[in-house]
Amino acid sequence: MQRKRHRKGVKKNTMCDFEDRDIIAKYPLQQAVADGGLVEILKHRWLELSGGKPIVATEQLFSKVTFAGLMEVWNEVAKWKKEVEPTLAEEDRLFSTVVNSEIVWLIEDGAAFTLMYPDDY
């Protein structure tokens, strides 16, 4: 994760090393799923839980964590989004938890909620 300095030496966490650069290509969610890099998790059932956005996991996380484990993570996310996220500054809004002794992140963008290991980012 890159750290940038803003106003009077305060550090800001950013999730993208290319934040200040023009995007020349995008990798659509459907293509990432088709290529096997991301796995949709019970798309129709979870769409109700996510307000209409697909919930996906990286292939690496999906292959190491049971469905029950992923559901536990989502339950933590739902609680965090309701109780914790609104209290945080925007730059600090990164959900993370530990599953099987490994850190798991949730990244939300315009296309989906993505569960992943930090190394998958």
N, C-alpha and C positions, 0 to 999 in steps of 0.2 A: 504494500500500500504506500502510495506517495504522500508525503506531507508537504503542504504549501504554507507559506507565511502570508498572513493577512493582517491588516490593521495592527499597528503597534507591536509586531513580533508574535502575535497569536498564531499558533499552528492550526491548520485546518486539515482534517482527514479527507482525502478524495479517493474514490474507488477506480479512477480511470487515469492511466498514465497519458492519455491522449486528449484530455479535457480541453486543452487550448488549441487543438488542431482540427482541421476540416476532416469530416468523415467522407471517405471515398467509396466505401462499400459497407453493406450490412449483411448479416447472416440471419435470415428470417427463422423464427421459431420452428415453423413447419419443416424447414430444411434441416435444422439441427436434430429434430426428432427423426426425420427420415434417414439421416446419416448415422443415427445411433449415439450421438453425443449427449442427447437429452432423452429422458423417458417421461412420458405423460403418466401421471399417477391417477388412476380411476377418474378420468376426465369428467364424465358427466356428474358423478356424485360430488366431486370436490369443487366443481364449478359453483354449486350452491354455497359451499363453505367459503369460497374466495371472492364472492361478489361478481362472478362472471369471468375472471381471469383463470387460465389454465395454471395448474400447479405441476411443475416438472422437477425432476432431479437429474443431476449429472449421472451418466452411466456408472461411473465409479462409485458414487454414493448408493445408487439404487442396487448395485450388485453386492454391497457390503452390509446394508441395513434392511431388516425385514419391513414388510408393509406396516406391521404394528408399530415398529420403531419410527417410521416416517409419520404415521398418524400421531404418535406422541409428540414429535417435533411440531407438527402443524397445530396441535392443541396448545403447545407452549407459545407458538407464534400468535395465535388468536388472542391469548391472554395478554401477551406483550403488546400487541397492537392496540388493545383496548386500554390497558393500565399504564404502560411505560412509555411507549412511543410518543404520545402527545406531550409528555413532560420533557422531551429531549430536544436540543437544538437540531436543526435539519442535518447538519454534518455529522451528528453522532447517532443517527438513526440506522444502525446496522444491527440486525438481530443475529445473535450467535448463541449456540448451546453446545453441549458436549454429548456425543453419542458414541458408545463403545470406545471411550477414551480418546476420541478425535473431535476436533472442533468442526461444527457444521454452521454454515451461514445461510441466511435467506436473503436473496437479492430480489427486489421488486422493481420491475420496469414497466413500460407501457404494454408489453406483450404478455408477461407471465410473472408468477412467483417462481423463483428457481432456488431449490435446495442444493447445496454444494459444499464440498470441502474447500477451504481457502486455496489449496493447490490447484483446484479446478478453475479458478478465476482467471 
